[in-house]
Amino acid sequence: MTIFKLERYPYVCRMCLKPEQHRKMTSLDTEDESFEGCATFEEFLATISFQVEEEKRHLFPRSICPQCKDLLQMFGRFRTKVRHVHLFMNALVELRDLNTVPMQELFHTKLESVRTMLAELDLCHKDDCQAKDLIDEFPLFQIAKLPATMEQTGIDEVVEVKKQEDDLQCCEEIKEFEEPEEETLFAEECPPEELAELVNEIVCQVELSEEGVPEQESTVDDEFRWECLDDSDEEVKIPTKKKSCFNSGKKEASKI
């Protein structure tokens, strides 16, 4: 038993190298409209791979199977579409430099292909569009606002400005849903000295209100109190109550 299944080569499919299927193979000399210029399968394969030397053609497979034929046709149509899109973009770039020749030539030589491409990409509202229509609307495109030529540093600046605009827009959208509360703004803007004075005033007011209310006896059992105590070994400092500013003022008044 052999290791490789290549006993039938070169009588195999040119794409998948599987043995030829009787009466189902397509010759590489067949022309197909899926390829730009109605080229043959062999010519298209040469453009995407390499040109086979004439004296060695008989050593390469000369046909393709139905499955590979469908894939190759699909790839050919997509490759043509990509080429037309890039030719169209290049014509737009030349329009920014006030050069209308590439756009006019593209519509003149590949009119149906360009119209089909624009229709598939949903980029045009007119079926019988012409190069003049696009040239007239070009000042409305954002590309018309960019410089015709730019150094690398300038390109970085444009990218940075675009990024800043996107970040600013994102921040504004988030701000609409997450407005900070007034207390948060006040705490951030209030100076430390003023904040300390406000805290002292609040403490004095709380102590003053506590003196006016009689202290109630706790109804909590001693056992429950012991359960609430921390069982850790760390020493707990007993907080001492500060003398209120109101009491100190009262004593000074009595001395006078």
GULO-820197 format. One record per residue (C-alpha): x, y, z; residue number from 0. Coordinates in steps of 0.02 Angstrom, whole numbers, plus 50000, padded with zeros to 5 digits. Each point is the difference from the previous one (the first is absolute). Last residue first. Layout:
BEGIN
(r (X Y Z) NUM)
...
***
This chain:
BEGIN
(r (49044 54270 54168) 255)
(r (50031 49825 50062) 254)
(r (49828 49945 49939) 253)
(r (50036 50064 49823) 252)
(r (50162 49904 49992) 251)
(r (49909 49841 50049) 250)
(r (49869 50022 49862) 249)
(r (50129 50028 49865) 248)
(r (50087 49840 50046) 247)
(r (49835 49907 49998) 246)
(r (49954 50064 49823) 245)
(r (50169 49957 49927) 244)
(r (49966 49823 50043) 243)
(r (50119 49902 50106) 242)
(r (50064 49853 49904) 241)
(r (49936 49829 50043) 240)
(r (50132 49871 50029) 239)
(r (50011 49848 49889) 238)
(r (50047 49840 50089) 237)
(r (50152 49925 49916) 236)
(r (49984 49817 49957) 235)
(r (50149 49888 50034) 234)
(r (50016 49864 49871) 233)
(r (49966 49823 50057) 232)
(r (49848 49982 49888) 231)
(r (49832 49948 50070) 230)
(r (49916 50161 49944) 229)
(r (49850 50039 50111) 228)
(r (49827 49972 49930) 227)
(r (49976 49838 50096) 226)
(r (50045 50087 50162) 225)
(r (49865 50128 49969) 224)
(r (49872 49862 49970) 223)
(r (50040 49924 50168) 222)
(r (49984 50168 50085) 221)
(r (49824 50019 49935) 220)
(r (49955 50146 49888) 219)
(r (49867 50115 50069) 218)
(r (50120 50145 50020) 217)
(r (49939 50133 50113) 216)
(r (49956 50158 49910) 215)
(r (50102 50158 50019) 214)
(r (49891 50151 50011) 213)
(r (50003 50108 49840) 212)
(r (50060 50180 50018) 211)
(r (50180 49950 50026) 210)
(r (49999 49894 49839) 209)
(r (49942 50148 49895) 208)
(r (50149 50103 50059) 207)
(r (50118 49856 49963) 206)
(r (49934 49988 49820) 205)
(r (50012 50188 49973) 204)
(r (50178 50004 50066) 203)
(r (50051 49856 49886) 202)
(r (49922 50087 49847) 201)
(r (50095 50159 50040) 200)
(r (50162 49904 50016) 199)
(r (49972 49914 49830) 198)
(r (49966 50168 49916) 197)
(r (50161 50070 50070) 196)
(r (50098 49849 49933) 195)
(r (49923 50021 49826) 194)
(r (50049 50182 49996) 193)
(r (50180 49956 50040) 192)
(r (50005 49855 49874) 191)
(r (49936 50107 49854) 190)
(r (49828 49954 49926) 189)
(r (50002 49957 49812) 188)
(r (50008 49810 50014) 187)
(r (49879 49987 50144) 186)
(r (49876 50117 49915) 185)
(r (50006 49903 49836) 184)
(r (49968 49838 50090) 183)
(r (49858 50073 50102) 182)
(r (49919 50069 49842) 181)
(r (49991 49828 49920) 180)
(r (50099 49959 49843) 179)
(r (49903 49983 49834) 178)
(r (50025 49825 49929) 177)
(r (49882 49976 49852) 176)
(r (50033 50163 49909) 175)
(r (50182 49997 50053) 174)
(r (50027 49836 49907) 173)
(r (49948 50077 49835) 172)
(r (50111 50152 50029) 171)
(r (50148 49889 50041) 170)
(r (49976 49900 49838) 169)
(r (49993 50159 49897) 168)
(r (50159 50063 50080) 167)
(r (50088 49834 49970) 166)
(r (49947 49999 49816) 165)
(r (50060 50178 49975) 164)
(r (50164 49961 50086) 163)
(r (50026 49848 49887) 162)
(r (49967 50103 49843) 161)
(r (50124 50131 50060) 160)
(r (50130 49865 50031) 159)
(r (49973 49921 49828) 158)
(r (50017 50170 49917) 157)
(r (50158 50034 50100) 156)
(r (50075 49832 49952) 155)
(r (49966 50039 49817) 154)
(r (50089 50167 50021) 153)
(r (50152 49914 50070) 152)
(r (50003 49884 49849) 151)
(r (49998 50146 49879) 150)
(r (49841 50056 49915) 149)
(r (49930 50025 49825) 148)
(r (49828 50058 49940) 147)
(r (49953 50070 50169) 146)
(r (49833 49938 50071) 145)
(r (49836 50094 49978) 144)
(r (49961 49917 49831) 143)
(r (50018 49830 50083) 142)
(r (49848 50043 50106) 141)
(r (49888 49991 49846) 140)
(r (49888 50148 49952) 139)
(r (50132 50073 49883) 138)
(r (49990 49836 49898) 137)
(r (49818 50023 49952) 136)
(r (50037 50075 49827) 135)
(r (50137 49871 49966) 134)
(r (49880 49858 50044) 133)
(r (49866 50058 49880) 132)
(r (50129 50034 49864) 131)
(r (50063 49820 50010) 130)
(r (49827 49938 49952) 129)
(r (49858 49917 50094) 128)
(r (49872 49898 49904) 127)
(r (49924 49908 50148) 126)
(r (49993 50148 50118) 125)
(r (49992 49987 50189) 124)
(r (50184 49951 50017) 123)
(r (50107 49917 50133) 122)
(r (49897 49844 50031) 121)
(r (50154 49887 49995) 120)
(r (49920 49887 49870) 119)
(r (49936 50150 49902) 118)
(r (50168 50089 50002) 117)
(r (50087 49841 49940) 116)
(r (49874 49972 49861) 115)
(r (50018 50181 49943) 114)
(r (50190 49983 50000) 113)
(r (49995 49837 49902) 112)
(r (49876 50072 49875) 111)
(r (50107 50155 49968) 110)
(r (50170 49914 49995) 109)
(r (50092 50096 49862) 108)
(r (49907 50167 50006) 107)
(r (49958 50003 50186) 106)
(r (50180 49960 50045) 105)
(r (50067 50125 49873) 104)
(r (49892 50140 50072) 103)
(r (50057 49960 50176) 102)
(r (50184 49986 49951) 101)
(r (49994 50164 49898) 100)
(r (49919 50112 50133) 99)
(r (50162 50061 50080) 98)
(r (49959 50141 50121) 97)
(r (50119 49926 50131) 96)
(r (49849 49946 50102) 95)
(r (49935 49923 49839) 94)
(r (50157 49892 49996) 93)
(r (49951 49925 50168) 92)
(r (49827 49961 49934) 91)
(r (50076 49914 49847) 90)
(r (50108 49894 50117) 89)
(r (49844 49950 50095) 88)
(r (49915 49944 49839) 87)
(r (50152 49899 49946) 86)
(r (49999 49921 50173) 85)
(r (49817 49953 49988) 84)
(r (50024 49932 49824) 83)
(r (50142 49887 50057) 82)
(r (49902 49934 50148) 81)
(r (49852 49961 49888) 80)
(r (50110 49908 49875) 79)
(r (50074 49896 50141) 78)
(r (49825 49960 50064) 77)
(r (49944 49942 49828) 76)
(r (50156 49893 49977) 75)
(r (49981 49924 50174) 74)
(r (49823 49947 49961) 73)
(r (50055 49926 49834) 72)
(r (50143 49907 50085) 71)
(r (49883 49930 50132) 70)
(r (49877 49939 49869) 69)
(r (50139 49919 49898) 68)
(r (50074 49919 50155) 67)
(r (49836 49909 50031) 66)
(r (49977 49951 49817) 65)
(r (50176 49924 49983) 64)
(r (50145 50088 49913) 63)
(r (50098 49959 49842) 62)
(r (50176 49995 49924) 61)
(r (50103 49936 50146) 60)
(r (50185 50051 49985) 59)
(r (50136 49894 49918) 58)
(r (49934 50037 49825) 57)
(r (50030 50186 50029) 56)
(r (50187 49974 50020) 55)
(r (50061 50061 49830) 54)
(r (49886 50152 50011) 53)
(r (50064 50056 50169) 52)
(r (49860 50026 50125) 51)
(r (49966 50181 50047) 50)
(r (49978 50026 50186) 49)
(r (49863 50008 50132) 48)
(r (49857 50127 49995) 47)
(r (50026 50060 49821) 46)
(r (50048 49826 49937) 45)
(r (49840 49926 50073) 44)
(r (49901 50129 49901) 43)
(r (50090 49955 49839) 42)
(r (49969 49814 50029) 41)
(r (49816 50026 50037) 40)
(r (49981 50099 49840) 39)
(r (49977 50188 49996) 38)
(r (49833 50083 49973) 37)
(r (50080 50173 50019) 36)
(r (49983 49992 50189) 35)
(r (49962 49822 50054) 34)
(r (49822 49951 50038) 33)
(r (49966 50008 49813) 32)
(r (50086 49832 49976) 31)
(r (50112 49935 49861) 30)
(r (50042 49814 49994) 29)
(r (50183 49956 49968) 28)
(r (50013 49930 50177) 27)
(r (49885 49858 49949) 26)
(r (49850 49965 50111) 25)
(r (49979 49828 50079) 24)
(r (49835 49909 50021) 23)
(r (50010 49874 49858) 22)
(r (50093 49873 50110) 21)
(r (50058 50074 50163) 20)
(r (50188 50033 50001) 19)
(r (50096 49944 50153) 18)
(r (50011 50129 50141) 17)
(r (50140 50128 49989) 16)
(r (49889 50134 50081) 15)
(r (50032 50144 49878) 14)
(r (50067 49928 49836) 13)
(r (49887 49849 50016) 12)
(r (50090 49836 49964) 11)
(r (50080 49910 49855) 10)
(r (50172 50069 50048) 9)
(r (50003 49901 50117) 8)
(r (49904 49836 50014) 7)
(r (50119 49917 50125) 6)
(r (49997 50152 50112) 5)
(r (49924 49931 50159) 4)
(r (50156 50014 50106) 3)
(r (50061 49869 50124) 2)
(r (49991 49851 49883) 1)
(r (49929 49831 50051) 0)
***
